Amino acid sequence: MIVKIAVGGVIAFLAVWAWKIHIYLKWQKRKERDEAPFHRWADEVHQRPGQKEKLRQAKEEDISVHFESEKKCFARMKAPDDQEDVWCGLGMCQCSTFKADHLPCKHIYKLALIRGMIE
């Protein structure tokens, strides 16, 4: 009788931990998916002179950020030299700079800075 109770307790314990591990892995996968759009660009892209200038602008300019979804890092943004608000995520932006070269613009860099993905 005691053996059955002990075995049942061990099974319940392992089931709870398996469930916790499952939830943790699910959260990790979601986190990776949310950050993946920014990481699609290779590190050497960010070392180009034009990209360094965009990163400098993101750090120094007063870009207003209004998150639509902070979890998904999707926001409406406006820099001082923007004519109107642009919608931006970690992998895309409505601004003319991004549309021209499909590389991270100052808006995307600003989101990456807020999320701590770059320095």
Biopython code that builds the backbone (N, CA, C, O; Angstrom):
import numpy as np
from Bio.PDB.StructureBuilder import StructureBuilder

atoms = [
    (1, "MET", "N", (0.824, -1.190, 0.000)),
    (1, "MET", "CA", (0.000, 0.000, 0.000)),
    (1, "MET", "C", (0.869, 1.254, 0.000)),
    (1, "MET", "O", (0.622, 2.189, -0.762)),
    (2, "ILE", "N", (1.876, 1.267, 0.848)),
    (2, "ILE", "CA", (2.768, 2.426, 0.939)),
    (2, "ILE", "C", (3.534, 2.600, -0.374)),
    (2, "ILE", "O", (3.789, 3.724, -0.805)),
    (3, "VAL", "N", (3.899, 1.486, -1.004)),
    (3, "VAL", "CA", (4.626, 1.535, -2.274)),
    (3, "VAL", "C", (3.756, 2.179, -3.348)),
    (3, "VAL", "O", (4.243, 2.982, -4.143)),
    (4, "LYS", "N", (2.447, 1.825, -3.374)),
    (4, "LYS", "CA", (1.535, 2.402, -4.371)),
    (4, "LYS", "C", (1.403, 3.913, -4.176)),
    (4, "LYS", "O", (1.378, 4.669, -5.147)),
    (5, "ILE", "N", (1.321, 4.338, -2.939)),
    (5, "ILE", "CA", (1.204, 5.773, -2.647)),
    (5, "ILE", "C", (2.487, 6.492, -3.061)),
    (5, "ILE", "O", (2.434, 7.577, -3.640)),
    (6, "ALA", "N", (3.643, 5.883, -2.762)),
    (6, "ALA", "CA", (4.924, 6.490, -3.123)),
    (6, "ALA", "C", (5.066, 6.585, -4.641)),
    (6, "ALA", "O", (5.493, 7.610, -5.172)),
    (7, "VAL", "N", (4.702, 5.499, -5.335)),
    (7, "VAL", "CA", (4.779, 5.500, -6.800)),
    (7, "VAL", "C", (3.827, 6.552, -7.369)),
    (7, "VAL", "O", (4.188, 7.280, -8.294)),
    (8, "GLY", "N", (2.622, 6.633, -6.823)),
    (8, "GLY", "CA", (1.658, 7.646, -7.266)),
    (8, "GLY", "C", (2.184, 9.059, -7.036)),
    (8, "GLY", "O", (2.010, 9.936, -7.882)),
    (9, "GLY", "N", (2.825, 9.276, -5.893)),
    (9, "GLY", "CA", (3.406, 10.589, -5.593)),
    (9, "GLY", "C", (4.521, 10.952, -6.563)),
    (9, "GLY", "O", (4.605, 12.089, -7.026)),
    (10, "VAL", "N", (5.377, 9.980, -6.870)),
    (10, "VAL", "CA", (6.475, 10.218, -7.813)),
    (10, "VAL", "C", (5.914, 10.535, -9.200)),
    (10, "VAL", "O", (6.398, 11.444, -9.873)),
    (11, "ILE", "N", (4.906, 9.796, -9.620)),
    (11, "ILE", "CA", (4.288, 10.042, -10.930)),
    (11, "ILE", "C", (3.672, 11.437, -10.983)),
    (11, "ILE", "O", (3.832, 12.150, -11.973)),
    (12, "ALA", "N", (2.975, 11.822, -9.931)),
    (12, "ALA", "CA", (2.376, 13.158, -9.888)),
    (12, "ALA", "C", (3.463, 14.238, -9.912)),
    (12, "ALA", "O", (3.331, 15.241, -10.612)),
    (13, "PHE", "N", (4.531, 14.026, -9.145)),
    (13, "PHE", "CA", (5.639, 14.970, -9.112)),
    (13, "PHE", "C", (6.255, 15.136, -10.496)),
    (13, "PHE", "O", (6.481, 16.261, -10.944)),
    (14, "LEU", "N", (6.528, 14.023, -11.176)),
    (14, "LEU", "CA", (7.118, 14.082, -12.509)),
    (14, "LEU", "C", (6.177, 14.725, -13.521)),
    (14, "LEU", "O", (6.622, 15.444, -14.416)),
    (15, "ALA", "N", (4.887, 14.469, -13.384)),
    (15, "ALA", "CA", (3.905, 15.074, -14.298)),
    (15, "ALA", "C", (3.874, 16.595, -14.133)),
    (15, "ALA", "O", (3.804, 17.324, -15.123)),
    (16, "VAL", "N", (3.925, 17.067, -12.905)),
    (16, "VAL", "CA", (3.921, 18.514, -12.653)),
    (16, "VAL", "C", (5.179, 19.153, -13.239)),
    (16, "VAL", "O", (5.097, 20.192, -13.893)),
    (17, "TRP", "N", (6.330, 18.546, -13.012)),
    (17, "TRP", "CA", (7.567, 19.105, -13.545)),
    (17, "TRP", "C", (7.608, 19.046, -15.060)),
    (17, "TRP", "O", (8.119, 19.965, -15.699)),
    (18, "ALA", "N", (7.080, 17.985, -15.645)),
    (18, "ALA", "CA", (7.017, 17.903, -17.112)),
    (18, "ALA", "C", (6.146, 19.033, -17.656)),
    (18, "ALA", "O", (6.476, 19.628, -18.682)),
    (19, "TRP", "N", (5.052, 19.329, -16.987)),
    (19, "TRP", "CA", (4.170, 20.413, -17.413)),
    (19, "TRP", "C", (4.879, 21.770, -17.293)),
    (19, "TRP", "O", (4.752, 22.619, -18.175)),
    (20, "LYS", "N", (5.627, 21.971, -16.197)),
    (20, "LYS", "CA", (6.364, 23.218, -16.012)),
    (20, "LYS", "C", (7.434, 23.383, -17.081)),
    (20, "LYS", "O", (7.622, 24.482, -17.601)),
    (21, "ILE", "N", (8.126, 22.324, -17.411)),
    (21, "ILE", "CA", (9.144, 22.374, -18.461)),
    (21, "ILE", "C", (8.501, 22.689, -19.805)),
    (21, "ILE", "O", (9.040, 23.472, -20.587)),
    (22, "HIS", "N", (7.368, 22.091, -20.068)),
    (22, "HIS", "CA", (6.626, 22.354, -21.306)),
    (22, "HIS", "C", (6.260, 23.835, -21.404)),
    (22, "HIS", "O", (6.435, 24.438, -22.463)),
    (23, "ILE", "N", (5.768, 24.418, -20.350)),
    (23, "ILE", "CA", (5.384, 25.836, -20.343)),
    (23, "ILE", "C", (6.622, 26.718, -20.531)),
    (23, "ILE", "O", (6.577, 27.687, -21.289)),
    (24, "TYR", "N", (7.718, 26.396, -19.854)),
    (24, "TYR", "CA", (8.948, 27.169, -19.992)),
    (24, "TYR", "C", (9.449, 27.147, -21.436)),
    (24, "TYR", "O", (9.810, 28.190, -21.981)),
    (25, "LEU", "N", (9.473, 25.973, -22.054)),
    (25, "LEU", "CA", (9.928, 25.871, -23.444)),
    (25, "LEU", "C", (9.015, 26.643, -24.388)),
    (25, "LEU", "O", (9.475, 27.235, -25.364)),
    (26, "LYS", "N", (7.725, 26.631, -24.092)),
    (26, "LYS", "CA", (6.757, 27.378, -24.904)),
    (26, "LYS", "C", (7.046, 28.877, -24.810)),
    (26, "LYS", "O", (6.998, 29.578, -25.822)),
    (27, "TRP", "N", (7.344, 29.376, -23.610)),
    (27, "TRP", "CA", (7.683, 30.793, -23.425)),
    (27, "TRP", "C", (8.965, 31.150, -24.158)),
    (27, "TRP", "O", (9.048, 32.202, -24.791)),
    (28, "GLN", "N", (9.969, 30.279, -24.078)),
    (28, "GLN", "CA", (11.231, 30.532, -24.764)),
    (28, "GLN", "C", (11.033, 30.597, -26.275)),
    (28, "GLN", "O", (11.603, 31.458, -26.945)),
    (29, "LYS", "N", (10.231, 29.695, -26.802)),
    (29, "LYS", "CA", (9.960, 29.673, -28.238)),
    (29, "LYS", "C", (9.246, 30.956, -28.656)),
    (29, "LYS", "O", (9.557, 31.525, -29.703)),
    (30, "ARG", "N", (8.299, 31.413, -27.852)),
    (30, "ARG", "CA", (7.575, 32.647, -28.150)),
    (30, "ARG", "C", (8.524, 33.840, -28.113)),
    (30, "ARG", "O", (8.437, 34.728, -28.961)),
    (31, "LYS", "N", (9.429, 33.867, -27.139)),
    (31, "LYS", "CA", (10.395, 34.964, -27.032)),
    (31, "LYS", "C", (11.296, 34.994, -28.261)),
    (31, "LYS", "O", (11.539, 36.062, -28.824)),
    (32, "GLU", "N", (11.789, 33.842, -28.680)),
    (32, "GLU", "CA", (12.631, 33.773, -29.865)),
    (32, "GLU", "C", (11.872, 34.228, -31.107)),
    (32, "GLU", "O", (12.427, 34.930, -31.952)),
    (33, "ARG", "N", (10.610, 33.833, -31.220)),
    (33, "ARG", "CA", (9.794, 34.218, -32.363)),
    (33, "ARG", "C", (9.572, 35.725, -32.389)),
    (33, "ARG", "O", (9.592, 36.334, -33.458)),
    (34, "ASP", "N", (9.361, 36.329, -31.232)),
    (34, "ASP", "CA", (9.130, 37.771, -31.161)),
    (34, "ASP", "C", (10.377, 38.571, -31.509)),
    (34, "ASP", "O", (10.268, 39.676, -32.041)),
    (35, "GLU", "N", (11.559, 38.036, -31.219)),
    (35, "GLU", "CA", (12.808, 38.736, -31.504)),
    (35, "GLU", "C", (13.397, 38.358, -32.857)),
    (35, "GLU", "O", (14.312, 39.030, -33.334)),
    (36, "ALA", "N", (12.899, 37.306, -33.480)),
    (36, "ALA", "CA", (13.462, 36.813, -34.732)),
    (36, "ALA", "C", (13.473, 37.840, -35.863)),
    (36, "ALA", "O", (14.450, 37.872, -36.611)),
    (37, "PRO", "N", (12.456, 38.678, -36.036)),
    (37, "PRO", "CA", (12.487, 39.606, -37.170)),
    (37, "PRO", "C", (13.724, 40.510, -37.180)),
    (37, "PRO", "O", (14.271, 40.783, -38.249)),
    (38, "PHE", "N", (14.167, 40.970, -36.032)),
    (38, "PHE", "CA", (15.349, 41.831, -35.992)),
    (38, "PHE", "C", (16.613, 41.044, -36.283)),
    (38, "PHE", "O", (17.529, 41.561, -36.922)),
    (39, "HIS", "N", (16.675, 39.829, -35.835)),
    (39, "HIS", "CA", (17.888, 39.029, -35.991)),
    (39, "HIS", "C", (18.029, 38.411, -37.380)),
    (39, "HIS", "O", (18.975, 37.666, -37.632)),
    (40, "ARG", "N", (17.097, 38.715, -38.278)),
    (40, "ARG", "CA", (17.239, 38.186, -39.636)),
    (40, "ARG", "C", (18.367, 38.877, -40.380)),
    (40, "ARG", "O", (18.882, 38.349, -41.366)),
    (41, "TRP", "N", (18.761, 40.083, -39.900)),
    (41, "TRP", "CA", (19.884, 40.778, -40.511)),
    (41, "TRP", "C", (21.172, 40.313, -39.859)),
    (41, "TRP", "O", (21.274, 40.246, -38.634)),
    (42, "ALA", "N", (22.149, 39.992, -40.686)),
    (42, "ALA", "CA", (23.444, 39.535, -40.176)),
    (42, "ALA", "C", (24.136, 40.657, -39.407)),
    (42, "ALA", "O", (23.867, 41.833, -39.652)),
    (43, "ASP", "N", (25.013, 40.307, -38.490)),
    (43, "ASP", "CA", (25.711, 41.293, -37.665)),
    (43, "ASP", "C", (26.514, 42.292, -38.497)),
    (43, "ASP", "O", (26.637, 43.460, -38.126)),
    (44, "GLU", "N", (27.062, 41.824, -39.631)),
    (44, "GLU", "CA", (27.877, 42.741, -40.446)),
    (44, "GLU", "C", (27.031, 43.853, -41.082)),
    (44, "GLU", "O", (27.564, 44.902, -41.442)),
    (45, "VAL", "N", (25.725, 43.631, -41.221)),
    (45, "VAL", "CA", (24.836, 44.686, -41.738)),
    (45, "VAL", "C", (24.872, 45.892, -40.808)),
    (45, "VAL", "O", (24.900, 47.032, -41.271)),
    (46, "HIS", "N", (24.873, 45.651, -39.517)),
    (46, "HIS", "CA", (24.839, 46.728, -38.537)),
    (46, "HIS", "C", (26.169, 47.481, -38.446)),
    (46, "HIS", "O", (26.238, 48.542, -37.826)),
    (47, "GLN", "N", (27.222, 46.940, -39.060)),
    (47, "GLN", "CA", (28.539, 47.580, -39.022)),
    (47, "GLN", "C", (28.772, 48.513, -40.201)),
    (47, "GLN", "O", (29.788, 49.207, -40.236)),
    (48, "ARG", "N", (27.868, 48.549, -41.160)),
    (48, "ARG", "CA", (28.016, 49.431, -42.314)),
    (48, "ARG", "C", (27.875, 50.890, -41.871)),
    (48, "ARG", "O", (27.127, 51.183, -40.938)),
    (49, "PRO", "N", (28.590, 51.808, -42.536)),
    (49, "PRO", "CA", (28.524, 53.228, -42.137)),
    (49, "PRO", "C", (27.097, 53.800, -42.132)),
    (49, "PRO", "O", (26.733, 54.530, -41.209)),
    (50, "GLY", "N", (26.303, 53.483, -43.133)),
    (50, "GLY", "CA", (24.920, 53.980, -43.179)),
    (50, "GLY", "C", (24.088, 53.466, -42.020)),
    (50, "GLY", "O", (23.255, 54.190, -41.475)),
    (51, "GLN", "N", (24.313, 52.220, -41.645)),
    (51, "GLN", "CA", (23.560, 51.630, -40.533)),
    (51, "GLN", "C", (24.016, 52.211, -39.198)),
    (51, "GLN", "O", (23.211, 52.398, -38.286)),
    (52, "LYS", "N", (25.313, 52.495, -39.090)),
    (52, "LYS", "CA", (25.816, 53.119, -37.857)),
    (52, "LYS", "C", (25.191, 54.503, -37.672)),
    (52, "LYS", "O", (24.889, 54.911, -36.551)),
    (53, "GLU", "N", (25.002, 55.215, -38.776)),
    (53, "GLU", "CA", (24.366, 56.529, -38.704)),
    (53, "GLU", "C", (22.908, 56.393, -38.256)),
    (53, "GLU", "O", (22.433, 57.196, -37.453)),
    (54, "LYS", "N", (22.204, 55.398, -38.761)),
    (54, "LYS", "CA", (20.813, 55.166, -38.349)),
    (54, "LYS", "C", (20.743, 54.819, -36.855)),
    (54, "LYS", "O", (19.847, 55.275, -36.146)),
    (55, "LEU", "N", (21.695, 54.011, -36.391)),
    (55, "LEU", "CA", (21.731, 53.652, -34.975)),
    (55, "LEU", "C", (22.027, 54.889, -34.120)),
    (55, "LEU", "O", (21.437, 55.062, -33.054)),
    (56, "ARG", "N", (22.935, 55.744, -34.584)),
    (56, "ARG", "CA", (23.229, 56.979, -33.866)),
    (56, "ARG", "C", (21.978, 57.855, -33.766)),
    (56, "ARG", "O", (21.698, 58.430, -32.714)),
    (57, "GLN", "N", (21.231, 57.953, -34.864)),
    (57, "GLN", "CA", (19.992, 58.725, -34.858)),
    (57, "GLN", "C", (18.998, 58.148, -33.859)),
    (57, "GLN", "O", (18.335, 58.888, -33.132)),
    (58, "ALA", "N", (18.901, 56.828, -33.827)),
    (58, "ALA", "CA", (17.964, 56.176, -32.902)),
    (58, "ALA", "C", (18.324, 56.477, -31.452)),
    (58, "ALA", "O", (17.445, 56.627, -30.604)),
    (59, "LYS", "N", (19.612, 56.563, -31.176)),
    (59, "LYS", "CA", (20.063, 56.835, -29.809)),
    (59, "LYS", "C", (19.881, 58.304, -29.434)),
    (59, "LYS", "O", (19.518, 58.612, -28.299)),
    (60, "GLU", "N", (20.129, 59.201, -30.368)),
    (60, "GLU", "CA", (20.189, 60.625, -30.039)),
    (60, "GLU", "C", (18.897, 61.388, -30.284)),
    (60, "GLU", "O", (18.590, 62.323, -29.545)),
    (61, "GLU", "N", (18.130, 61.011, -31.307)),
    (61, "GLU", "CA", (16.915, 61.761, -31.620)),
    (61, "GLU", "C", (15.809, 61.449, -30.626)),
    (61, "GLU", "O", (15.765, 60.368, -30.038)),
    (62, "ASP", "N", (14.930, 62.405, -30.452)),
    (62, "ASP", "CA", (13.784, 62.245, -29.559)),
    (62, "ASP", "C", (12.632, 61.617, -30.349)),
    (62, "ASP", "O", (11.727, 62.319, -30.802)),
    (63, "ILE", "N", (12.672, 60.322, -30.504)),
    (63, "ILE", "CA", (11.643, 59.589, -31.268)),
    (63, "ILE", "C", (10.547, 59.172, -30.297)),
    (63, "ILE", "O", (10.801, 58.459, -29.326)),
    (64, "SER", "N", (9.326, 59.622, -30.568)),
    (64, "SER", "CA", (8.212, 59.231, -29.691)),
    (64, "SER", "C", (7.750, 57.830, -30.080)),
    (64, "SER", "O", (7.619, 57.510, -31.261)),
    (65, "VAL", "N", (7.508, 57.009, -29.077)),
    (65, "VAL", "CA", (7.118, 55.614, -29.282)),
    (65, "VAL", "C", (5.820, 55.365, -28.525)),
    (65, "VAL", "O", (5.745, 55.569, -27.314)),
    (66, "HIS", "N", (4.800, 54.922, -29.254)),
    (66, "HIS", "CA", (3.511, 54.579, -28.656)),
    (66, "HIS", "C", (3.218, 53.127, -29.029)),
    (66, "HIS", "O", (2.837, 52.832, -30.162)),
    (67, "PHE", "N", (3.399, 52.231, -28.071)),
    (67, "PHE", "CA", (3.259, 50.807, -28.352)),
    (67, "PHE", "C", (1.803, 50.419, -28.580)),
    (67, "PHE", "O", (0.921, 50.744, -27.785)),
    (68, "GLU", "N", (1.577, 49.726, -29.671)),
    (68, "GLU", "CA", (0.292, 49.092, -29.923)),
    (68, "GLU", "C", (0.288, 47.755, -29.203)),
    (68, "GLU", "O", (-0.704, 47.359, -28.592)),
    (69, "SER", "N", (1.429, 47.067, -29.291)),
    (69, "SER", "CA", (1.619, 45.801, -28.597)),
    (69, "SER", "C", (3.074, 45.749, -28.128)),
    (69, "SER", "O", (3.978, 45.469, -28.914)),
    (70, "GLU", "N", (3.287, 46.019, -26.852)),
    (70, "GLU", "CA", (4.650, 46.011, -26.328)),
    (70, "GLU", "C", (5.223, 44.599, -26.351)),
    (70, "GLU", "O", (6.424, 44.411, -26.547)),
    (71, "LYS", "N", (4.363, 43.615, -26.153)),
    (71, "LYS", "CA", (4.805, 42.219, -26.149)),
    (71, "LYS", "C", (5.355, 41.829, -27.519)),
    (71, "LYS", "O", (6.389, 41.167, -27.608)),
    (72, "LYS", "N", (4.668, 42.237, -28.584)),
    (72, "LYS", "CA", (5.108, 41.916, -29.939)),
    (72, "LYS", "C", (6.049, 42.982, -30.488)),
    (72, "LYS", "O", (6.558, 42.846, -31.601)),
    (73, "CYS", "N", (6.284, 44.036, -29.721)),
    (73, "CYS", "CA", (7.158, 45.143, -30.105)),
    (73, "CYS", "C", (6.692, 45.767, -31.419)),
    (73, "CYS", "O", (7.444, 45.853, -32.389)),
    (74, "PHE", "N", (5.448, 46.195, -31.423)),
    (74, "PHE", "CA", (4.844, 46.847, -32.576)),
    (74, "PHE", "C", (4.347, 48.210, -32.109)),
    (74, "PHE", "O", (3.553, 48.296, -31.173)),
    (75, "ALA", "N", (4.810, 49.273, -32.758)),
    (75, "ALA", "CA", (4.525, 50.610, -32.234)),
    (75, "ALA", "C", (4.295, 51.627, -33.346)),
    (75, "ALA", "O", (4.701, 51.445, -34.494)),
    (76, "ARG", "N", (3.630, 52.697, -32.954)),
    (76, "ARG", "CA", (3.480, 53.877, -33.806)),
    (76, "ARG", "C", (4.560, 54.852, -33.338)),
    (76, "ARG", "O", (4.660, 55.160, -32.150)),
    (77, "MET", "N", (5.364, 55.330, -34.284)),
    (77, "MET", "CA", (6.520, 56.144, -33.916)),
    (77, "MET", "C", (6.567, 57.423, -34.744)),
    (77, "MET", "O", (6.043, 57.491, -35.856)),
    (78, "LYS", "N", (7.215, 58.435, -34.165)),
    (78, "LYS", "CA", (7.391, 59.692, -34.886)),
    (78, "LYS", "C", (8.698, 60.330, -34.435)),
    (78, "LYS", "O", (8.893, 60.644, -33.261)),
    (79, "ALA", "N", (9.585, 60.510, -35.408)),
    (79, "ALA", "CA", (10.846, 61.217, -35.165)),
    (79, "ALA", "C", (10.630, 62.688, -35.501)),
    (79, "ALA", "O", (9.682, 63.023, -36.211)),
    (80, "PRO", "N", (11.495, 63.574, -35.000)),
    (80, "PRO", "CA", (11.325, 65.004, -35.272)),
    (80, "PRO", "C", (11.279, 65.344, -36.766)),
    (80, "PRO", "O", (10.569, 66.270, -37.159)),
    (81, "ASP", "N", (12.020, 64.615, -37.602)),
    (81, "ASP", "CA", (12.026, 64.918, -39.031)),
    (81, "ASP", "C", (10.989, 64.116, -39.833)),
    (81, "ASP", "O", (10.916, 64.263, -41.053)),
    (82, "ASP", "N", (10.195, 63.279, -39.173)),
    (82, "ASP", "CA", (9.124, 62.542, -39.858)),
    (82, "ASP", "C", (7.935, 63.469, -40.096)),
    (82, "ASP", "O", (7.600, 64.295, -39.248)),
    (83, "GLN", "N", (7.309, 63.324, -41.251)),
    (83, "GLN", "CA", (6.144, 64.150, -41.546)),
    (83, "GLN", "C", (4.895, 63.626, -40.847)),
    (83, "GLN", "O", (4.007, 64.403, -40.497)),
    (84, "GLU", "N", (4.825, 62.333, -40.644)),
    (84, "GLU", "CA", (3.692, 61.735, -39.940)),
    (84, "GLU", "C", (4.141, 60.486, -39.199)),
    (84, "GLU", "O", (5.261, 60.011, -39.387)),
    (85, "ASP", "N", (3.264, 59.958, -38.358)),
    (85, "ASP", "CA", (3.572, 58.737, -37.616)),
    (85, "ASP", "C", (3.791, 57.575, -38.584)),
    (85, "ASP", "O", (3.169, 57.504, -39.644)),
    (86, "VAL", "N", (4.690, 56.664, -38.195)),
    (86, "VAL", "CA", (4.907, 55.445, -38.964)),
    (86, "VAL", "C", (4.683, 54.249, -38.045)),
    (86, "VAL", "O", (4.969, 54.314, -36.850)),
    (87, "TRP", "N", (4.177, 53.176, -38.602)),
    (87, "TRP", "CA", (4.017, 51.928, -37.859)),
    (87, "TRP", "C", (5.295, 51.132, -38.032)),
    (87, "TRP", "O", (5.833, 51.032, -39.135)),
    (88, "CYS", "N", (5.774, 50.571, -36.942)),
    (88, "CYS", "CA", (7.068, 49.905, -36.978)),
    (88, "CYS", "C", (7.068, 48.686, -36.064)),
    (88, "CYS", "O", (6.479, 48.701, -34.983)),
    (89, "GLY", "N", (7.727, 47.649, -36.508)),
    (89, "GLY", "CA", (7.987, 46.452, -35.708)),
    (89, "GLY", "C", (9.476, 46.148, -35.811)),
    (89, "GLY", "O", (10.218, 46.907, -36.434)),
    (90, "LEU", "N", (9.915, 45.069, -35.219)),
    (90, "LEU", "CA", (11.336, 44.728, -35.260)),
    (90, "LEU", "C", (11.793, 44.270, -36.641)),
    (90, "LEU", "O", (12.994, 44.239, -36.910)),
    (91, "GLY", "N", (10.865, 43.918, -37.514)),
    (91, "GLY", "CA", (11.255, 43.416, -38.826)),
    (91, "GLY", "C", (10.763, 44.241, -39.986)),
    (91, "GLY", "O", (11.077, 43.927, -41.134)),
    (92, "MET", "N", (9.997, 45.291, -39.725)),
    (92, "MET", "CA", (9.484, 46.119, -40.808)),
    (92, "MET", "C", (9.137, 47.509, -40.295)),
    (92, "MET", "O", (8.922, 47.724, -39.102)),
    (93, "CYS", "N", (9.089, 48.452, -41.249)),
    (93, "CYS", "CA", (8.716, 49.822, -40.912)),
    (93, "CYS", "C", (8.072, 50.453, -42.140)),
    (93, "CYS", "O", (8.387, 50.092, -43.274)),
    (94, "GLN", "N", (7.172, 51.397, -41.903)),
    (94, "GLN", "CA", (6.500, 52.083, -43.009)),
    (94, "GLN", "C", (7.288, 53.263, -43.548)),
    (94, "GLN", "O", (6.866, 53.867, -44.534)),
    (95, "CYS", "N", (8.400, 53.611, -42.950)),
    (95, "CYS", "CA", (9.135, 54.799, -43.377)),
    (95, "CYS", "C", (9.782, 54.588, -44.745)),
    (95, "CYS", "O", (9.997, 53.458, -45.184)),
    (96, "SER", "N", (10.082, 55.695, -45.397)),
    (96, "SER", "CA", (10.658, 55.643, -46.748)),
    (96, "SER", "C", (12.063, 55.038, -46.753)),
    (96, "SER", "O", (12.460, 54.405, -47.731)),
    (97, "THR", "N", (12.806, 55.228, -45.680)),
    (97, "THR", "CA", (14.163, 54.666, -45.598)),
    (97, "THR", "C", (14.117, 53.148, -45.651)),
    (97, "THR", "O", (14.878, 52.524, -46.390)),
    (98, "PHE", "N", (13.228, 52.554, -44.869)),
    (98, "PHE", "CA", (13.123, 51.093, -44.866)),
    (98, "PHE", "C", (12.597, 50.594, -46.210)),
    (98, "PHE", "O", (13.073, 49.584, -46.728)),
    (99, "LYS", "N", (11.620, 51.296, -46.772)),
    (99, "LYS", "CA", (11.066, 50.884, -48.063)),
    (99, "LYS", "C", (12.113, 50.931, -49.163)),
    (99, "LYS", "O", (12.050, 50.153, -50.115)),
    (100, "ALA", "N", (13.079, 51.842, -49.040)),
    (100, "ALA", "CA", (14.109, 51.990, -50.069)),
    (100, "ALA", "C", (15.160, 50.883, -50.026)),
    (100, "ALA", "O", (15.558, 50.373, -51.073)),
    (101, "ASP", "N", (15.617, 50.503, -48.822)),
    (101, "ASP", "CA", (16.725, 49.542, -48.770)),
    (101, "ASP", "C", (16.430, 48.254, -48.002)),
    (101, "ASP", "O", (17.250, 47.336, -48.008)),
    (102, "HIS", "N", (15.284, 48.171, -47.348)),
    (102, "HIS", "CA", (14.890, 46.980, -46.576)),
    (102, "HIS", "C", (15.931, 46.577, -45.527)),
    (102, "HIS", "O", (16.117, 45.396, -45.232)),
    (103, "LEU", "N", (16.599, 47.582, -44.977)),
    (103, "LEU", "CA", (17.533, 47.393, -43.874)),
    (103, "LEU", "C", (16.982, 48.145, -42.668)),
    (103, "LEU", "O", (16.158, 49.045, -42.832)),
    (104, "PRO", "N", (17.418, 47.798, -41.465)),
    (104, "PRO", "CA", (16.872, 48.473, -40.282)),
    (104, "PRO", "C", (17.009, 49.994, -40.385)),
    (104, "PRO", "O", (18.072, 50.516, -40.723)),
    (105, "CYS", "N", (15.933, 50.676, -40.093)),
    (105, "CYS", "CA", (15.932, 52.133, -40.077)),
    (105, "CYS", "C", (16.081, 52.595, -38.623)),
    (105, "CYS", "O", (16.188, 51.775, -37.711)),
    (106, "LYS", "N", (16.088, 53.913, -38.421)),
    (106, "LYS", "CA", (16.250, 54.425, -37.061)),
    (106, "LYS", "C", (15.083, 54.014, -36.166)),
    (106, "LYS", "O", (15.256, 53.883, -34.955)),
    (107, "HIS", "N", (13.909, 53.809, -36.738)),
    (107, "HIS", "CA", (12.746, 53.392, -35.947)),
    (107, "HIS", "C", (12.929, 51.958, -35.433)),
    (107, "HIS", "O", (12.661, 51.666, -34.267)),
    (108, "ILE", "N", (13.388, 51.076, -36.319)),
    (108, "ILE", "CA", (13.631, 49.679, -35.925)),
    (108, "ILE", "C", (14.749, 49.627, -34.884)),
    (108, "ILE", "O", (14.658, 48.890, -33.902)),
    (109, "TYR", "N", (15.799, 50.414, -35.105)),
    (109, "TYR", "CA", (16.883, 50.451, -34.128)),
    (109, "TYR", "C", (16.388, 50.967, -32.778)),
    (109, "TYR", "O", (16.826, 50.482, -31.734)),
    (110, "LYS", "N", (15.489, 51.937, -32.786)),
    (110, "LYS", "CA", (14.944, 52.470, -31.532)),
    (110, "LYS", "C", (14.211, 51.363, -30.763)),
    (110, "LYS", "O", (14.376, 51.235, -29.550)),
    (111, "LEU", "N", (13.403, 50.566, -31.470)),
    (111, "LEU", "CA", (12.712, 49.452, -30.817)),
    (111, "LEU", "C", (13.708, 48.433, -30.272)),
    (111, "LEU", "O", (13.542, 47.923, -29.164)),
    (112, "ALA", "N", (14.745, 48.142, -31.060)),
    (112, "ALA", "CA", (15.765, 47.185, -30.599)),
    (112, "ALA", "C", (16.496, 47.719, -29.371)),
    (112, "ALA", "O", (16.830, 46.950, -28.469)),
    (113, "LEU", "N", (16.745, 49.018, -29.326)),
    (113, "LEU", "CA", (17.375, 49.626, -28.147)),
    (113, "LEU", "C", (16.468, 49.521, -26.929)),
    (113, "LEU", "O", (16.924, 49.200, -25.832)),
    (114, "ILE", "N", (15.177, 49.793, -27.129)),
    (114, "ILE", "CA", (14.212, 49.704, -26.017)),
    (114, "ILE", "C", (14.160, 48.287, -25.479)),
    (114, "ILE", "O", (14.102, 48.088, -24.265)),
    (115, "ARG", "N", (14.179, 47.299, -26.364)),
    (115, "ARG", "CA", (14.123, 45.902, -25.948)),
    (115, "ARG", "C", (15.457, 45.379, -25.428)),
    (115, "ARG", "O", (15.514, 44.260, -24.919)),
    (116, "GLY", "N", (16.514, 46.146, -25.540)),
    (116, "GLY", "CA", (17.829, 45.710, -25.064)),
    (116, "GLY", "C", (18.491, 44.703, -25.973)),
    (116, "GLY", "O", (19.330, 43.923, -25.522)),
    (117, "MET", "N", (18.131, 44.701, -27.248)),
    (117, "MET", "CA", (18.682, 43.746, -28.190)),
    (117, "MET", "C", (20.015, 44.213, -28.755)),
    (117, "MET", "O", (20.799, 43.405, -29.253)),
    (118, "ILE", "N", (20.273, 45.508, -28.680)),
    (118, "ILE", "CA", (21.538, 46.084, -29.115)),
    (118, "ILE", "C", (21.939, 47.173, -28.125)),
    (118, "ILE", "O", (21.143, 47.574, -27.276)),
    (119, "GLU", "N", (23.161, 47.642, -28.238)),
    (119, "GLU", "CA", (23.635, 48.715, -27.341)),
    (119, "GLU", "C", (23.951, 49.953, -28.129)),
    (119, "GLU", "O", (24.362, 50.962, -27.556)),
]
sb = StructureBuilder()
sb.init_structure("model")
sb.init_model(0)
sb.init_chain("A")
sb.init_seg("    ")
for serial, (resi, resn, name, xyz) in enumerate(atoms, 1):
    if name == "N":
        sb.init_residue(resn, " ", resi, " ")
    sb.init_atom(name, np.array(xyz, "f"), 0.0, 1.0, " ", f" {name:<3s}", serial, name[0])
structure = sb.get_structure()
